[in-house]
Amino acid sequence: MHPYDHADTTFPAYEPGDPRPPRRNRRPVVIAVGALLALLLVPVGVDRYATARVESRTAEAFQEGMHTPSAPEVHVRGFPVLTQLAAGTLRHVDITAHDIPASDTTGPLPVSELSLQLKELKRSDDDREALARSAEATALLSYPDLSDALGLEISRGSRPDRVRASVLLPTGDDITVAATVSVLSGNRIAFKDFQVTGGLLPEVGRVALSRVFERPIQLRNIPQGLRLRSVTTTEGGLIARLSGESVTFRSDDGSRDDPVRDSVRDSLRGDSSYGNA
């Protein structure tokens, strides 16, 4: 007799044709994967909460400081944000604000939309300002607002650097004129090369319009440190492009509290609620 003829056969043999292979317990694997996901998602959730807090508070403060009717859109880029807050510098911050009003202290021309791209935003050493190492900005100046500022009906001209103005004379005649827009130092927009393009304009009217176009418009209701680089015409208005270094967020009067400065400053301090998020 063969020595294996009487082997214990209490364990069922697996046949290749059996449609049900032996089951393996996958529960430990599922638990391990779930625990790993929890370890990964909890820090992400905390970081997103802190990001939302920074964005919300900055938007609220910007609205108060710039007197906009609605809060701007604020986006803090880069992950994780908590480490940026701990270091005291936000690497990239994008802000888009609408309807920044003009007043006696901010200038004669409102800004319909201002888009800011800030790099390395942090508080100053004396804790009185919020500073961006550099910034790029685009401002939209609508034709209705430009018309109110100049006292003429302004629209887009025949070229990207020209505007058109319509003038109704006391005689009922409609005159059209054109001027070239350009950049002057001090964040000023100039209107040059004034020309009559339609109708007959009396000399007295020509002199009056020349004086209107000779007066540049200065942009004041923008963050300090931005410099006007170019201006072009579009269907919706003038597009002003600005950039600068050491762009400062504070009020025109340094003695007054600046909510924008204070909010960004607080968001970058270790004792702020953002850092505790």
C-alpha positions as CSV (number, residue, x, y, z in Angstrom):
1,M,0.0,0.0,0.0
2,H,1.2,3.5,-0.9
3,P,2.1,5.6,2.1
4,Y,-0.3,8.4,1.0
5,D,-3.3,6.1,0.5
6,H,-4.6,6.8,4.0
7,A,-3.8,10.6,4.1
8,D,-6.3,12.8,5.9
9,T,-8.8,14.1,3.4
10,T,-10.9,16.3,5.7
11,F,-9.7,19.5,3.8
12,P,-11.6,20.0,0.6
13,A,-9.5,20.3,-2.5
14,Y,-9.9,23.3,-4.8
15,E,-10.8,22.2,-8.3
16,P,-9.9,24.4,-11.2
17,G,-13.5,24.2,-12.5
18,D,-15.0,25.4,-9.2
19,P,-16.7,28.7,-9.9
20,R,-16.2,29.9,-6.4
21,P,-12.6,30.4,-5.5
22,P,-11.7,30.5,-1.8
23,R,-12.7,33.9,-0.2
24,R,-10.1,36.2,1.3
25,N,-10.8,38.6,4.1
26,R,-10.5,42.1,2.6
27,R,-11.7,44.0,5.7
28,P,-8.2,44.8,7.0
29,V,-7.3,46.3,3.6
30,V,-10.4,48.4,3.5
31,I,-9.8,49.7,7.0
32,A,-6.2,50.6,6.1
33,V,-7.2,52.4,3.0
34,G,-9.9,54.3,4.9
35,A,-7.5,55.3,7.6
36,L,-5.0,56.5,5.0
37,L,-7.6,58.6,3.2
38,A,-8.7,60.1,6.5
39,L,-5.1,61.1,7.3
40,L,-4.8,62.8,3.9
41,L,-8.2,64.5,3.8
42,V,-8.3,66.0,7.3
43,P,-5.3,68.3,6.7
44,V,-6.7,69.2,3.3
45,G,-10.0,70.1,4.9
46,V,-8.4,72.2,7.6
47,D,-6.3,74.0,4.9
48,R,-9.3,74.7,2.8
49,Y,-11.1,76.1,5.8
50,A,-8.2,78.4,6.6
51,T,-8.1,79.4,2.9
52,A,-11.8,80.2,2.9
53,R,-11.4,82.3,6.0
54,V,-8.5,84.3,4.6
55,E,-10.4,84.9,1.3
56,S,-13.6,85.9,3.1
57,R,-12.0,88.3,5.5
58,T,-9.8,89.9,2.9
59,A,-12.8,90.4,0.6
60,E,-14.8,92.0,3.4
61,A,-12.0,94.3,4.3
62,F,-11.2,95.3,0.7
63,Q,-14.9,96.2,0.3
64,E,-14.8,98.4,3.3
65,G,-11.5,100.0,2.4
66,M,-12.4,100.7,-1.3
67,H,-16.1,101.4,-0.6
68,T,-17.3,99.0,-3.3
69,P,-21.0,98.0,-3.3
70,S,-20.2,94.3,-3.2
71,A,-17.4,92.2,-1.9
72,P,-14.6,91.4,-4.4
73,E,-13.6,87.9,-5.5
74,V,-10.5,86.8,-3.7
75,H,-8.5,83.7,-4.4
76,V,-5.4,82.6,-2.5
77,R,-3.4,80.2,-4.6
78,G,-0.9,77.6,-3.6
79,F,-1.1,74.6,-1.3
80,P,-0.9,74.4,1.6
81,V,-2.0,77.8,2.7
82,L,-1.5,77.1,6.4
83,T,2.3,77.0,5.9
84,Q,2.1,80.3,4.0
85,L,0.3,81.9,7.0
86,A,2.8,80.4,9.4
87,A,5.6,82.0,7.3
88,G,3.8,85.3,7.2
89,T,3.6,85.5,3.4
90,L,0.9,84.6,0.9
91,R,2.6,83.6,-2.3
92,H,-0.2,84.4,-4.8
93,V,-3.4,86.3,-4.2
94,D,-5.9,87.3,-6.9
95,I,-8.5,90.0,-6.3
96,T,-11.2,91.1,-8.7
97,A,-13.3,94.1,-7.5
98,H,-16.2,95.8,-9.2
99,D,-17.5,99.4,-9.2
100,I,-14.8,101.1,-7.2
101,P,-16.3,104.6,-6.8
102,A,-14.6,108.0,-7.3
103,S,-14.8,110.7,-4.7
104,D,-13.1,114.0,-3.8
105,T,-10.3,112.0,-2.1
106,T,-9.9,109.1,-4.7
107,G,-10.2,110.9,-8.0
108,P,-12.8,111.9,-10.6
109,L,-13.1,108.6,-12.5
110,P,-14.6,105.4,-11.1
111,V,-13.1,102.0,-11.9
112,S,-15.7,99.6,-13.2
113,E,-13.5,96.6,-12.6
114,L,-10.1,96.1,-11.1
115,S,-8.3,92.8,-11.3
116,L,-5.2,92.3,-9.2
117,Q,-2.6,89.6,-9.2
118,L,-0.4,90.0,-6.1
119,K,2.8,88.1,-5.3
120,E,4.3,87.6,-1.9
121,L,1.8,89.5,0.2
122,K,2.9,90.2,3.7
123,R,2.7,92.7,6.5
124,S,5.4,95.4,6.9
125,D,7.9,95.4,9.6
126,D,6.2,98.2,11.5
127,D,2.9,96.3,11.3
128,R,1.1,99.3,9.8
129,E,0.7,98.1,6.2
130,A,0.2,95.1,3.9
131,L,2.8,94.9,1.1
132,A,2.9,92.9,-2.0
133,R,6.4,92.3,-3.5
134,S,5.0,92.8,-6.9
135,A,1.6,93.2,-8.6
136,E,-0.1,93.2,-12.0
137,A,-3.4,94.9,-12.5
138,T,-6.0,95.6,-15.1
139,A,-8.6,98.4,-14.7
140,L,-11.7,98.9,-16.8
141,L,-12.9,102.5,-17.2
142,S,-16.3,102.6,-18.7
143,Y,-17.3,105.1,-21.4
144,P,-20.3,106.4,-19.4
145,D,-18.0,107.2,-16.5
146,L,-15.4,108.7,-18.8
147,S,-18.1,110.8,-20.4
148,D,-19.2,112.1,-17.0
149,A,-15.6,112.9,-16.2
150,L,-14.9,114.8,-19.4
151,G,-18.4,116.3,-19.9
152,L,-18.6,114.8,-23.4
153,E,-20.2,111.6,-24.9
154,I,-17.2,109.3,-25.3
155,S,-17.1,106.1,-27.2
156,R,-14.6,103.8,-28.9
157,G,-12.6,105.4,-31.8
158,S,-11.4,103.9,-35.1
159,R,-8.2,102.7,-33.6
160,P,-7.2,100.9,-30.4
161,D,-5.6,104.1,-29.2
162,R,-8.3,106.6,-30.1
163,V,-11.6,107.6,-28.6
164,R,-14.6,109.3,-30.3
165,A,-16.6,112.2,-28.8
166,S,-20.0,113.5,-29.9
167,V,-20.8,117.2,-29.3
168,L,-24.3,118.7,-29.8
169,L,-23.9,122.4,-30.6
170,P,-26.5,125.0,-29.5
171,T,-27.5,125.3,-33.2
172,G,-28.6,121.6,-33.2
173,D,-25.6,120.5,-35.3
174,D,-23.9,117.2,-34.2
175,I,-20.1,117.3,-34.3
176,T,-17.8,114.3,-33.9
177,V,-14.2,114.6,-32.8
178,A,-11.5,112.1,-32.0
179,A,-8.4,112.1,-29.7
180,T,-5.6,109.7,-29.0
181,V,-5.3,108.2,-25.5
182,S,-1.9,107.8,-24.0
183,V,-0.1,107.4,-20.6
184,L,1.5,110.3,-18.6
185,S,3.6,110.0,-15.5
186,G,1.7,110.1,-12.2
187,N,-0.9,107.5,-13.3
188,R,-2.5,110.0,-15.7
189,I,-4.4,109.3,-18.9
190,A,-3.9,112.0,-21.6
191,F,-6.0,112.8,-24.7
192,K,-3.9,114.2,-27.5
193,D,-4.1,114.9,-31.2
194,F,-7.6,116.3,-31.0
195,Q,-9.3,116.4,-34.4
196,V,-12.7,117.2,-35.8
197,T,-13.9,114.1,-37.8
198,G,-17.5,115.1,-38.7
199,G,-19.4,118.4,-39.0
200,L,-18.3,122.0,-38.8
201,L,-17.0,123.2,-35.5
202,P,-16.7,127.0,-34.9
203,E,-13.4,128.3,-33.6
204,V,-14.8,129.1,-30.2
205,G,-16.0,125.5,-29.9
206,R,-12.6,124.1,-31.0
207,V,-10.9,126.1,-28.4
208,A,-13.3,124.9,-25.7
209,L,-12.9,121.2,-26.7
210,S,-9.1,121.6,-26.9
211,R,-9.1,122.7,-23.3
212,V,-11.2,119.7,-22.3
213,F,-8.9,117.2,-24.0
214,E,-5.8,119.0,-22.7
215,R,-6.7,118.1,-19.1
216,P,-5.5,114.6,-18.3
217,I,-7.4,112.3,-15.9
218,Q,-5.5,110.9,-13.0
219,L,-6.2,107.5,-11.5
220,R,-6.2,107.6,-7.7
221,N,-8.6,104.9,-6.5
222,I,-6.1,102.1,-7.0
223,P,-3.6,100.5,-4.5
224,Q,-0.5,102.6,-3.9
225,G,2.6,101.5,-5.8
226,L,0.8,100.5,-9.0
227,R,2.1,102.4,-12.1
228,L,0.0,102.9,-15.2
229,R,1.8,101.2,-18.1
230,S,-0.6,101.3,-21.1
231,V,-4.2,102.2,-22.0
232,T,-6.2,100.9,-24.9
233,T,-9.8,101.2,-26.1
234,T,-12.3,98.4,-26.2
235,E,-16.1,98.1,-26.8
236,G,-16.8,98.4,-23.1
237,G,-14.3,101.2,-22.2
238,L,-10.7,101.9,-21.6
239,I,-8.4,99.1,-20.4
240,A,-5.6,100.4,-18.2
241,R,-2.8,98.0,-17.4
242,L,-0.7,98.7,-14.3
243,S,2.1,97.0,-12.5
244,G,4.5,97.8,-9.7
245,E,6.7,96.6,-6.8
246,S,6.2,97.1,-3.1
247,V,2.5,97.7,-3.7
248,T,1.0,99.0,-0.5
249,F,-2.5,98.5,0.9
250,R,-3.4,101.4,3.1
251,S,-5.7,104.5,3.1
252,D,-4.6,107.8,1.5
253,D,-4.3,109.2,5.0
254,G,-1.8,107.1,6.9
255,S,-3.2,108.2,10.2
256,R,-6.6,106.5,9.5
257,D,-7.3,102.9,10.0
258,D,-7.3,100.9,6.7
259,P,-9.5,97.8,6.9
260,V,-7.7,96.2,3.8
261,R,-4.3,96.7,5.5
262,D,-5.5,95.5,8.9
263,S,-7.3,92.4,7.5
264,V,-4.4,91.2,5.4
265,R,-2.0,92.0,8.2
266,D,-4.1,90.0,10.7
267,S,-4.4,87.1,8.3
268,L,-0.6,86.9,8.2
269,R,-0.1,87.1,11.9
270,G,0.4,83.9,13.9
271,D,-2.2,85.0,16.5
272,S,-5.0,85.4,14.0
273,S,-8.0,83.3,13.7
274,Y,-6.8,82.1,10.3
275,G,-3.7,80.5,11.9
276,N,-5.9,78.8,14.4
277,A,-8.2,77.3,11.8
